[in-house]
């Protein structure tokens, strides 16, 4: 395998923005056939379950209250490179329904799809899932303080989070909206 760089990069236009729109959780192992783009293995065309639309993704709206970072961890001494995927999310308002879901997230290791403000979809924890590694359930102190949840999910993969070629429906994923 060649590790040589094969493309240059021009300075892009200033039409990109930061932030996350939505986070989608998929129970670990629920991705069926993963179809990569035939010309670019960093792009996934579909995540079909056993039957079309059989994979469910549970949508969490987080407009501008969360971040997704991928840290490159490379060691010349060991000859290894891994990509740490870190999702930090804030969910406003406490509820008994959310308490249960937060507990399930903490106990499990779901796959996570991150939709950013540029309409990119990233599949994090594709092979190994992501673990809740920290967080808070907080009432706040003053009237203007957060009453809600903060969660940090961390995953470690061999490659950066893949892009999805299109939206979730086109990728064979059924989105389950919240209440």
N, C-alpha and C positions, 0 to 999 in steps of 0.2 A: 504494500500500500504506500503510495506516494503521499508525503506530507507537505508538498510544495504548494505555495500560494498560486492560484490560477486566475484571479480577477483583481482589477483595480477598483477604486471606489471614488466617485466624484462627490464633491460637496453637495448634499441634497438641498432642495428648497426648504424654506422654513414654514412648512405647512403641516407639521406633525405636532401633536400635543401629548401631554402626559396624563396619567390617570387611568383608572379602571372603571368600566361601566358595570359589568356583571361578572360574577363567579359562579361556575357550575360544578357541582360535585357529582361524580359518578362512582357508585360503589365499586370497590376494588374487584377486578376480575370480570366486570360486566362488559368490557369492550370485547366484541367478537373479533371478526376478521379486520385487521388493520391494513388498509390499502394505502401504500405510499405512492406519491406521484411518480410516474415512470421516468421522469427526467430529473427529479430532485427529491432525494430521500429525506430532506429536512421538512418536507411538506406532506401532510396526510390528506388523502382524498376522502376517505371514509373510515368510520369506526363502527361499522354495522355489527349488531348483535347476531344471535342465531337466526333471527328473522329481521327483515327490514324494519327499522324503527324500534327494535326491541331494546336498545340501550337507552336508559332514562338518565337524564341529567337534571339535577335539582338546582334551580336558579335562585341566586342570592343577589339582589340589587344592592350595589355598594357605591354608587356614583361619587367619585372623588374622595372616598374615605378609606381607601386601601391601596397597597402597592405590591408589585411583583418584581423581584430582583433575582437575577441568576449570577451566582458567583463562580468564577472559573477557579478550580483548585488543581494546579498542575505542579508536579514534582519531577524535576530532572533527575534527582537522586534515585527515585523509585521507578521512573519511566512511566508514570501514570498521569492521567488527566480525568477529572470528574467535574460535573456541573451541579452545584448546590442550588436548588430552586427554593426561594423563600417567599412566601405569601404572607403579608401582614394585613389583616382585615379588621375593620371596625363595623359592628352591627348596632344600630341605634335601637333602644327600647328593650326592656326585659320582658319576657313572657314565659309562661309555663311550657308552651309549645316549643319555643326556642331552646329552653333549658334542656329538653330531651334531645333535640337535634345536636346541640353543642356537645352533649355527653357522647352521642353516637360518633360524632366527628373525632372526638378525643380518643375514643376506644378503637376506632378503625384506622384505616390508611387508604383513603379514597384517591382516585384519580381526580385531577382538578383541571378544568378548562377555564382560562382567564380571557375575558373579552375586554380589550382596552378601548380607549376613547378614539382610536384610529380605525376601529372595526377589525382589528386583528384578533384572531383566536389562537391561543397557545395551549398546548396539551402538556401539562406539568404532571410529574409522577406517572408517566406513561407505563413504565415497566415495574417500578418499585412502589408506586403510590406515594402519598405525602402523609407525614405524621404531624399531629398537633404537638408542638414542642414548647408551647407556652401560651399564656393569655390571661385575661381577667374577666370576672363578672363584677361589674361595678355599678353602684347606685349614684355615685357622685356625692358632692357635699353641698355645693351651691345650686341654685335653680338653673343656672346655665351650664352645669357640668354634664358630662356624658352619663347617661343611664343606659347601660347596654353591655356589649361584649367586645373584647378584643381577642383576637386569635393570631398566633403565628404558626403557620404550617411549613414544614421543611421537608424537602425531598432530595435525593441524591441519584443522579442518572449519569449514564455514559456520554450522553449528548445533550445539548440544550433542548429546552421545550420545543417540540415541533410546532410549526404553523399548521393550521387547518386551511385547506384550499378554499373553503367557502364557509357559509354559516352552518349551524348545527343540524338543521333539518336536511340540508343537502348532504351532510356527512353521515346521515342515517341515524341521528340521535333525536329522541323525543324529549323536549324540554317540559319539565314539570314546574309550573309557576307556583309561587307561594300564595299565601292568603293575606 
